Amino acid sequence: MRVAITVAAADSDRVTGLARRAGLDPVVTPCIEIEPCRAPGEISADDADWILVTSTRTVELLWPDVVPAVPFIAVGARTADAVRRRKGSVAVEAAGSVAALTPHLDTVVMPSAKVLFPRASGADPSTAARLRRRGVSVDDPVVYRVHPVAPPTDPVTAVAFGSPSAVEGWLSGRSLANVLVGAIGPTTAKAVERAGGTVHAQPPRPTFLELFHAIGACS
């Protein structure tokens, strides 16, 4: 099965490797571009009690060498590993998705705490809002922007979406008709459905490898 890989070009090598592991034939069709908007060292964590990171990209953009000596809350094993490779302390590792953070945020982060939450533009605001409702001080600077772009028109039988922005980029140049559609998680699935499409494959956990296995199971 030829599956469109819609991540940014910089991430395509890693994601195509996962597609091949799942027995698929990946076709690189970038649907998003990433624009960093903060330089390394520009954001200070000196006053923070916690640093919340939800992607490896944030860690790589802000702390290419060594992360601050502040405990991290990390979403996903890859994000946690990125912190540990830089000799950082991961106090909490939430599995898979931002939704998995909820019990940790409620039990670990005290209302008097200060949280640094560097994020992408367009990130789900509910996490920061939940913390603020509990009296937590949240600094959530935008560190990169995601821009949808129209993909190449190489023929594929399936498309794997990893974000709502990728859905938007795909639809700016291609159709959801006559392709098997995979969405990495519920937010991305909703973006497909809002566009009038149907999600045929969605994994139990929001990882690309599991998404590719779910797509393969539909063949």
C-alpha positions as CSV (number, residue, x, y, z in Angstrom):
1,M,0.0,0.0,0.0
2,R,1.4,3.4,-1.0
3,V,0.8,5.8,1.9
4,A,1.3,9.6,1.8
5,I,3.6,10.8,4.6
6,T,2.3,14.3,5.4
7,V,4.8,15.5,8.0
8,A,7.3,18.3,7.5
9,A,10.2,17.4,5.2
10,A,12.6,17.5,8.2
11,D,10.7,14.7,9.8
12,S,10.1,12.5,6.8
13,D,13.1,10.2,7.1
14,R,12.1,9.1,10.6
15,V,8.4,8.7,9.7
16,T,9.0,6.9,6.4
17,G,11.2,4.4,8.3
18,L,8.3,3.6,10.6
19,A,5.9,3.2,7.6
20,R,8.3,0.6,6.1
21,R,8.5,-1.2,9.5
22,A,4.7,-1.6,9.2
23,G,5.0,-3.1,5.7
24,L,3.8,0.0,3.8
25,D,5.3,1.8,0.9
26,P,5.8,5.5,2.0
27,V,5.5,8.4,-0.4
28,V,6.9,11.7,0.9
29,T,4.2,14.4,0.5
30,P,4.9,17.2,3.0
31,C,1.7,19.1,4.0
32,I,3.2,21.3,6.6
33,E,6.3,23.6,7.1
34,I,7.8,24.5,10.4
35,E,8.9,28.0,11.2
36,P,11.0,28.4,14.4
37,C,10.2,31.7,16.1
38,R,12.5,31.5,19.2
39,A,16.2,31.1,19.3
40,P,18.1,28.8,21.7
41,G,18.6,30.5,25.0
42,E,16.0,33.1,24.3
43,I,13.5,31.7,26.8
44,S,14.5,31.6,30.4
45,A,13.4,28.8,32.8
46,D,15.1,30.4,35.8
47,D,11.8,31.1,37.6
48,A,10.0,27.9,36.6
49,D,9.2,25.0,38.9
50,W,8.3,22.8,36.0
51,I,8.8,22.7,32.3
52,L,6.1,21.1,30.2
53,V,7.1,19.8,26.7
54,T,4.8,18.0,24.3
55,S,7.1,17.4,21.4
56,T,10.8,16.7,20.6
57,R,10.8,19.7,18.3
58,T,10.4,22.1,21.2
59,V,13.3,20.5,23.1
60,E,15.5,20.5,19.9
61,L,14.7,24.1,19.1
62,L,15.2,25.6,22.5
63,W,17.9,23.4,24.1
64,P,20.1,21.8,21.4
65,D,22.8,20.9,23.9
66,V,21.8,20.9,27.6
67,V,18.3,21.5,29.0
68,P,17.7,23.6,32.2
69,A,18.1,22.1,35.6
70,V,14.3,22.2,36.1
71,P,12.1,19.0,36.3
72,F,10.3,18.3,33.1
73,I,6.8,17.0,32.4
74,A,7.1,15.3,29.0
75,V,4.4,13.9,26.7
76,G,5.5,10.7,24.9
77,A,8.6,8.5,25.2
78,R,10.4,10.3,22.3
79,T,10.0,13.7,24.0
80,A,11.2,12.3,27.4
81,D,14.2,10.7,25.7
82,A,15.1,14.0,24.0
83,V,15.2,15.6,27.5
84,R,17.3,12.7,29.0
85,R,19.8,12.8,26.1
86,R,20.5,16.4,27.2
87,K,21.0,15.3,30.8
88,G,17.7,16.7,31.9
89,S,15.4,15.4,34.6
90,V,12.1,13.9,33.5
91,A,9.9,13.9,36.6
92,V,6.7,12.9,34.8
93,E,6.3,11.1,31.5
94,A,2.8,11.0,30.1
95,A,2.1,8.2,27.6
96,G,1.2,9.1,24.1
97,S,-0.9,12.2,24.2
98,V,-1.6,15.5,25.9
99,A,-4.9,14.0,27.2
100,A,-2.8,11.6,29.3
101,L,-1.3,14.6,31.2
102,T,-4.5,15.3,33.1
103,P,-4.0,13.1,36.1
104,H,-0.4,14.2,36.4
105,L,-1.2,17.9,36.2
106,D,-3.8,17.5,38.9
107,T,-1.7,15.5,41.4
108,V,1.9,16.7,40.8
109,V,1.7,20.4,39.9
110,M,0.6,22.4,42.9
111,P,-1.6,25.5,42.6
112,S,1.3,27.8,43.6
113,A,3.7,26.4,41.0
114,K,5.1,28.2,38.0
115,V,5.1,26.2,34.7
116,L,7.0,27.0,31.5
117,F,5.1,25.6,28.6
118,P,6.8,26.4,25.3
119,R,4.4,25.4,22.5
120,A,3.5,25.5,18.8
121,S,1.2,28.1,17.4
122,G,-2.3,26.6,17.3
123,A,-1.7,24.2,20.1
124,D,-4.7,23.0,22.1
125,P,-5.2,25.7,24.7
126,S,-7.0,23.4,27.2
127,T,-3.8,22.2,29.0
128,A,-2.7,25.7,29.9
129,A,-6.3,26.8,30.7
130,R,-6.7,23.8,33.1
131,L,-3.5,24.8,35.0
132,R,-4.6,28.4,35.2
133,R,-8.0,27.5,36.6
134,R,-6.2,25.7,39.4
135,G,-4.1,28.9,40.2
136,V,-0.9,27.7,38.5
137,S,1.2,30.4,36.8
138,V,1.7,29.4,33.2
139,D,4.1,31.0,30.8
140,D,3.3,29.5,27.4
141,P,5.4,31.2,24.7
142,V,5.0,30.2,21.0
143,V,8.3,28.7,19.9
144,Y,7.4,27.5,16.4
145,R,4.7,28.0,13.9
146,V,3.2,25.3,11.7
147,H,2.2,26.4,8.1
148,P,0.0,24.2,5.9
149,V,1.3,23.7,2.4
150,A,0.0,22.0,-0.7
151,P,1.6,18.5,-1.2
152,P,3.0,16.9,-4.3
153,T,0.5,15.0,-6.4
154,D,2.2,11.6,-6.4
155,P,-0.4,8.8,-6.6
156,V,-1.1,7.0,-3.3
157,T,-3.7,4.6,-2.0
158,A,-3.7,5.9,1.6
159,V,-2.8,9.1,3.5
160,A,-1.5,9.3,7.1
161,F,-2.3,12.5,8.9
162,G,-0.4,13.5,12.1
163,S,-2.0,16.9,12.8
164,P,-5.0,19.0,11.8
165,S,-2.5,21.3,9.9
166,A,-1.5,18.4,7.7
167,V,-5.1,17.9,6.9
168,E,-5.4,21.5,5.9
169,G,-2.3,21.4,3.8
170,W,-3.5,18.2,2.0
171,L,-6.9,19.7,1.2
172,S,-5.2,22.9,-0.3
173,G,-4.0,20.8,-3.2
174,R,-5.6,17.3,-3.0
175,S,-8.8,15.5,-2.2
176,L,-9.8,12.9,0.4
177,A,-11.8,11.0,-2.2
178,N,-10.6,7.6,-3.2
179,V,-7.9,7.3,-0.5
180,L,-7.8,5.4,2.7
181,V,-7.5,8.0,5.5
182,G,-5.6,7.5,8.7
183,A,-5.5,10.0,11.6
184,I,-3.1,9.8,14.5
185,G,-5.5,10.9,17.1
186,P,-9.0,12.3,17.8
187,T,-8.1,16.0,17.2
188,T,-6.7,15.1,13.7
189,A,-9.7,12.8,13.1
190,K,-12.1,15.7,13.8
191,A,-10.3,17.9,11.3
192,V,-10.8,15.2,8.6
193,E,-14.5,14.9,9.5
194,R,-15.0,18.7,9.5
195,A,-13.7,18.7,6.0
196,G,-16.3,16.1,5.0
197,G,-13.9,13.2,5.0
198,T,-14.1,9.8,6.6
199,V,-11.4,8.4,8.9
200,H,-10.8,4.7,8.1
201,A,-7.9,4.1,10.5
202,Q,-7.1,5.5,13.9
203,P,-4.7,3.8,16.4
204,P,-5.4,3.2,20.0
205,R,-2.3,5.2,20.9
206,P,-1.2,8.3,19.0
207,T,2.1,7.1,17.5
208,F,3.0,7.0,13.8
209,L,4.0,3.3,14.0
210,E,0.6,2.3,15.4
211,L,-1.1,4.5,12.9
212,F,0.7,2.7,10.1
213,H,-0.2,-0.7,11.5
214,A,-3.9,0.5,11.7
215,I,-3.7,1.6,8.0
216,G,-2.1,-1.7,7.0
217,A,-4.9,-3.6,8.8
218,C,-7.5,-1.9,6.5
219,S,-5.9,-3.3,3.3
